[in-house]
Amino acid sequence: MKLYDSKMAPNPRRVRIFMAEKGIDCENEQLDIVKGENLREEFLAINPRGMLPTLVLDDGTVIDETVAICRYIEETNPEPALMGTDAVNKAHVEARQRHMEWDGLLGAMDAFRNAFPGFKERGLGGSVGTVNAIPELVDRGKASLNRFYNNLDAALASQKYIAGDDFTIADITALCTIDFASGAARAPMPENLSNLKRWYQEVSDRPSAKA
Ligand SMILES: N[C@@H](CCC(=O)N[C@@H](CS)C(=O)NCC(=O)O)C(=O)O
Protein backbone atom coordinates (compact mmCIF):
# COMPACT_ATOMS: atom_id res chain seq x y z
CA MET A 1 0.00 0.00 0.00
CA LYS A 2 1.00 3.62 -0.47
CA LEU A 3 0.44 6.66 1.72
CA TYR A 4 0.13 10.09 0.14
CA ASP A 5 1.56 12.20 2.89
CA SER A 6 2.91 15.61 3.81
CA LYS A 7 5.49 16.10 6.54
CA MET A 8 4.32 19.69 7.01
CA ALA A 9 0.74 18.83 7.97
CA PRO A 10 -0.87 17.46 11.16
CA ASN A 11 -3.43 15.00 9.74
CA PRO A 12 -0.98 12.87 7.75
CA ARG A 13 1.24 12.74 10.83
CA ARG A 14 -1.62 11.15 12.77
CA VAL A 15 -1.55 8.26 10.29
CA ARG A 16 2.25 7.98 10.38
CA ILE A 17 2.22 7.75 14.18
CA PHE A 18 -0.67 5.27 14.12
CA MET A 19 1.26 3.06 11.69
CA ALA A 20 4.49 3.38 13.69
CA GLU A 21 2.67 2.23 16.86
CA LYS A 22 1.51 -0.84 14.92
CA GLY A 23 4.98 -1.44 13.48
CA ILE A 24 3.75 -0.95 9.91
CA ASP A 25 5.68 0.66 7.11
CA CYS A 26 4.53 1.37 3.56
CA GLU A 27 5.43 3.23 0.40
CA ASN A 28 5.24 6.96 0.96
CA GLU A 29 4.88 9.91 -1.39
CA GLN A 30 5.35 13.42 -0.03
CA LEU A 31 3.25 16.23 -1.46
CA ASP A 32 3.99 19.87 -0.72
CA ILE A 33 0.64 21.44 0.22
CA VAL A 34 1.95 25.01 0.24
CA LYS A 35 3.14 24.56 -3.35
CA GLY A 36 -0.26 23.06 -4.18
CA GLU A 37 1.06 19.63 -5.19
CA ASN A 38 -2.10 18.13 -3.68
CA LEU A 39 -4.15 20.10 -6.20
CA ARG A 40 -2.36 18.82 -9.29
CA GLU A 41 -4.21 16.62 -11.77
CA GLU A 42 -2.15 13.53 -10.99
CA PHE A 43 -3.21 13.57 -7.35
CA LEU A 44 -6.81 14.70 -7.99
CA ALA A 45 -7.16 11.61 -10.19
CA ILE A 46 -6.49 9.59 -7.01
CA ASN A 47 -8.39 11.75 -4.51
CA PRO A 48 -10.65 14.35 -6.18
CA ARG A 49 -10.96 16.20 -2.84
CA GLY A 50 -7.22 16.90 -2.96
CA MET A 51 -6.78 16.11 0.73
CA LEU A 52 -4.06 14.35 2.70
CA PRO A 53 -3.61 11.78 4.08
CA THR A 54 -4.78 9.39 1.37
CA LEU A 55 -4.01 5.68 1.41
CA VAL A 56 -4.05 3.50 -1.71
CA LEU A 57 -4.26 -0.24 -1.12
CA ASP A 58 -2.47 -2.77 -3.31
CA ASP A 59 -5.71 -3.55 -5.16
CA GLY A 60 -6.14 0.16 -5.99
CA THR A 61 -8.76 0.93 -3.33
CA VAL A 62 -8.44 4.54 -2.18
CA ILE A 63 -9.16 5.44 1.44
CA ASP A 64 -9.07 9.04 2.60
CA GLU A 65 -9.91 10.66 5.95
CA THR A 66 -7.45 10.12 8.78
CA VAL A 67 -9.78 8.16 11.04
CA ALA A 68 -11.03 5.97 8.19
CA ILE A 69 -7.43 5.10 7.31
CA CYS A 70 -6.70 4.35 10.97
CA ARG A 71 -9.84 2.21 11.16
CA TYR A 72 -8.64 0.14 8.18
CA ILE A 73 -5.23 -0.33 9.78
CA GLU A 74 -6.79 -1.20 13.15
CA GLU A 75 -9.02 -3.87 11.55
CA THR A 76 -6.18 -5.42 9.57
CA ASN A 77 -3.59 -5.12 12.37
CA PRO A 78 -5.52 -5.33 15.65
CA GLU A 79 -2.53 -5.30 18.02
CA PRO A 80 -1.88 -3.11 19.89
CA ALA A 81 -5.48 -1.86 20.00
CA LEU A 82 -5.47 1.91 19.47
CA MET A 83 -9.20 2.42 18.95
CA GLY A 84 -10.58 0.71 22.03
CA THR A 85 -11.18 -2.84 23.23
CA ASP A 86 -14.81 -3.67 24.07
CA ALA A 87 -18.00 -1.87 23.01
CA VAL A 88 -17.99 0.67 25.81
CA ASN A 89 -14.26 1.39 25.58
CA LYS A 90 -14.44 1.76 21.78
CA ALA A 91 -17.26 4.30 22.18
CA HIS A 92 -15.28 6.19 24.82
CA VAL A 93 -12.10 6.29 22.72
CA GLU A 94 -14.12 7.49 19.74
CA ALA A 95 -15.69 10.27 21.83
CA ARG A 96 -12.31 11.40 23.17
CA GLN A 97 -10.81 11.27 19.69
CA ARG A 98 -13.61 13.52 18.43
CA HIS A 99 -13.13 15.92 21.33
CA MET A 100 -9.47 16.23 20.31
CA GLU A 101 -10.45 16.99 16.72
CA TRP A 102 -13.35 19.35 17.36
CA ASP A 103 -11.98 21.23 20.36
CA GLY A 104 -8.33 21.20 19.35
CA LEU A 105 -7.35 20.36 15.80
CA LEU A 106 -10.07 22.41 14.09
CA GLY A 107 -9.12 25.45 16.16
CA ALA A 108 -5.44 24.99 15.29
CA MET A 109 -6.28 24.66 11.60
CA ASP A 110 -8.39 27.84 11.73
CA ALA A 111 -5.65 29.73 13.59
CA PHE A 112 -3.04 28.67 11.04
CA ARG A 113 -4.97 28.73 7.80
CA ASN A 114 -6.46 32.18 8.25
CA ALA A 115 -3.14 33.79 9.20
CA PHE A 116 -0.73 32.10 6.77
CA PRO A 117 -0.06 34.45 3.82
CA GLY A 118 0.29 31.55 1.36
CA PHE A 119 -3.30 30.49 2.10
CA LYS A 120 -4.87 33.93 1.70
CA GLU A 121 -7.00 32.61 -1.15
CA ARG A 122 -7.05 29.04 0.10
CA GLY A 123 -9.30 29.54 3.13
CA LEU A 124 -10.52 25.99 2.73
CA GLY A 125 -8.19 23.11 2.03
CA GLY A 126 -8.33 20.86 -1.00
CA SER A 127 -9.89 21.21 -4.46
CA VAL A 128 -12.52 23.80 -3.65
CA GLY A 129 -11.15 26.71 -5.69
CA THR A 130 -10.59 30.24 -4.43
CA VAL A 131 -11.99 30.88 -0.96
CA ASN A 132 -10.65 33.85 0.97
CA ALA A 133 -9.22 33.38 4.45
CA ILE A 134 -11.17 35.03 7.28
CA PRO A 135 -8.73 36.73 9.70
CA GLU A 136 -11.33 36.75 12.53
CA LEU A 137 -11.15 32.97 12.62
CA VAL A 138 -7.58 33.19 13.98
CA ASP A 139 -8.77 34.45 17.36
CA ARG A 140 -11.70 32.06 17.39
CA GLY A 141 -9.30 29.17 16.75
CA LYS A 142 -7.01 30.33 19.54
CA ALA A 143 -9.96 30.61 21.96
CA SER A 144 -10.98 27.07 21.12
CA LEU A 145 -7.41 25.86 21.68
CA ASN A 146 -7.30 27.61 25.03
CA ARG A 147 -10.35 25.65 26.20
CA PHE A 148 -8.85 22.47 24.73
CA TYR A 149 -5.61 22.92 26.70
CA ASN A 150 -7.41 23.63 29.98
CA ASN A 151 -9.89 20.76 29.61
CA LEU A 152 -7.08 18.36 28.78
CA ASP A 153 -5.06 19.44 31.78
CA ALA A 154 -8.07 18.82 34.06
CA ALA A 155 -8.74 15.39 32.54
CA LEU A 156 -5.10 14.33 32.81
CA ALA A 157 -5.03 15.07 36.55
CA SER A 158 -6.70 11.71 37.19
CA GLN A 159 -5.74 9.55 34.21
CA LYS A 160 -2.58 8.53 32.42
CA TYR A 161 -3.80 8.97 28.86
CA ILE A 162 -6.56 10.92 27.19
CA ALA A 163 -9.07 8.07 27.06
CA GLY A 164 -7.97 6.36 30.28
CA ASP A 165 -5.20 3.86 31.09
CA ASP A 166 -4.14 3.07 27.52
CA PHE A 167 -2.47 5.04 24.76
CA THR A 168 -4.99 5.44 21.91
CA ILE A 169 -5.76 7.34 18.74
CA ALA A 170 -7.05 10.17 20.97
CA ASP A 171 -3.49 10.70 22.27
CA ILE A 172 -2.18 10.71 18.70
CA THR A 173 -4.68 13.37 17.62
CA ALA A 174 -3.91 15.50 20.68
CA LEU A 175 -0.14 15.25 20.19
CA CYS A 176 -0.34 16.22 16.52
CA THR A 177 -2.69 19.06 17.40
CA ILE A 178 -0.41 20.46 20.09
CA ASP A 179 2.74 20.29 17.96
CA PHE A 180 0.94 21.94 15.05
CA ALA A 181 -0.67 24.56 17.31
CA SER A 182 2.66 25.33 19.00
CA GLY A 183 4.48 25.73 15.70
CA ALA A 184 2.58 26.75 12.58
CA ALA A 185 -0.55 28.01 14.37
CA ARG A 186 1.38 30.06 16.95
CA ALA A 187 -0.83 29.02 19.87
CA PRO A 188 1.52 27.06 22.14
CA MET A 189 0.53 24.92 25.10
CA PRO A 190 0.57 27.12 28.25
CA GLU A 191 3.58 26.44 30.50
CA ASN A 192 1.57 26.28 33.74
CA LEU A 193 -0.57 23.22 32.90
CA SER A 194 1.44 20.58 34.75
CA ASN A 195 -0.77 17.53 34.01
CA LEU A 196 -0.78 18.33 30.33
CA LYS A 197 2.99 18.86 30.37
CA ARG A 198 3.56 15.48 32.06
CA TRP A 199 1.42 13.71 29.44
CA TYR A 200 2.98 15.67 26.57
CA GLN A 201 6.48 14.65 27.64
CA GLU A 202 5.48 11.00 27.90
CA VAL A 203 3.82 10.74 24.49
CA SER A 204 6.54 12.81 22.81
CA ASP A 205 9.14 10.35 24.14
CA ARG A 206 7.48 7.40 22.40
CA PRO A 207 9.48 6.38 19.32
CA SER A 208 6.34 6.77 17.16
CA ALA A 209 6.28 10.52 17.84
CA LYS A 210 9.25 10.89 15.49
CA ALA A 211 7.14 9.61 12.59
N1 LIG B 1 -10.93 15.46 7.76
C1 LIG B 1 -9.71 15.26 7.01
C2 LIG B 1 -8.91 16.53 7.03
C3 LIG B 1 -7.65 16.39 6.23
C4 LIG B 1 -6.92 17.70 6.08
O1 LIG B 1 -7.38 18.78 6.50
N2 LIG B 1 -5.75 17.62 5.44
C5 LIG B 1 -4.98 18.78 5.16
C6 LIG B 1 -3.54 18.59 5.68
S1 LIG B 1 -3.54 18.50 7.44
C7 LIG B 1 -4.91 18.95 3.66
O2 LIG B 1 -4.86 17.99 2.93
N3 LIG B 1 -4.95 20.20 3.18
C8 LIG B 1 -4.93 20.45 1.79
C9 LIG B 1 -4.92 21.91 1.47
O3 LIG B 1 -4.76 22.72 2.38
O4 LIG B 1 -5.06 22.23 0.28
C10 LIG B 1 -8.92 14.09 7.62
O5 LIG B 1 -9.07 13.87 8.82
O6 LIG B 1 -8.18 13.42 6.91
The ligand as a MOL file (V3000), in Angstrom:
LIG
                    3D

  0  0  0     0  0            999 V3000
M  V30 BEGIN CTAB
M  V30 COUNTS 20 19 0 0 0
M  V30 BEGIN ATOM
M  V30 1 N -10.9330 15.4620 7.7560 0
M  V30 2 C -9.7080 15.2560 7.0140 0
M  V30 3 C -8.9090 16.5320 7.0310 0
M  V30 4 C -7.6460 16.3900 6.2300 0
M  V30 5 C -6.9240 17.7040 6.0800 0
M  V30 6 O -7.3760 18.7810 6.5010 0
M  V30 7 N -5.7500 17.6180 5.4440 0
M  V30 8 C -4.9750 18.7750 5.1620 0
M  V30 9 C -3.5390 18.5860 5.6770 0
M  V30 10 S -3.5400 18.4960 7.4420 0
M  V30 11 C -4.9140 18.9480 3.6600 0
M  V30 12 O -4.8590 17.9860 2.9320 0
M  V30 13 N -4.9520 20.1950 3.1760 0
M  V30 14 C -4.9310 20.4520 1.7930 0
M  V30 15 C -4.9170 21.9140 1.4700 0
M  V30 16 O -4.7610 22.7160 2.3820 0
M  V30 17 O -5.0620 22.2260 0.2840 0
M  V30 18 C -8.9170 14.0950 7.6180 0
M  V30 19 O -9.0670 13.8700 8.8230 0
M  V30 20 O -8.1780 13.4240 6.9060 0
M  V30 END ATOM
M  V30 BEGIN BOND
M  V30 1 1 1 2
M  V30 2 1 2 3
M  V30 3 1 2 18
M  V30 4 1 3 4
M  V30 5 1 4 5
M  V30 6 2 5 6
M  V30 7 1 5 7
M  V30 8 1 7 8
M  V30 9 1 8 9
M  V30 10 1 8 11
M  V30 11 1 9 10
M  V30 12 2 11 12
M  V30 13 1 11 13
M  V30 14 1 13 14
M  V30 15 1 14 15
M  V30 16 2 15 16
M  V30 17 1 15 17
M  V30 18 2 18 19
M  V30 19 1 18 20
M  V30 END BOND
M  V30 END CTAB
M  END
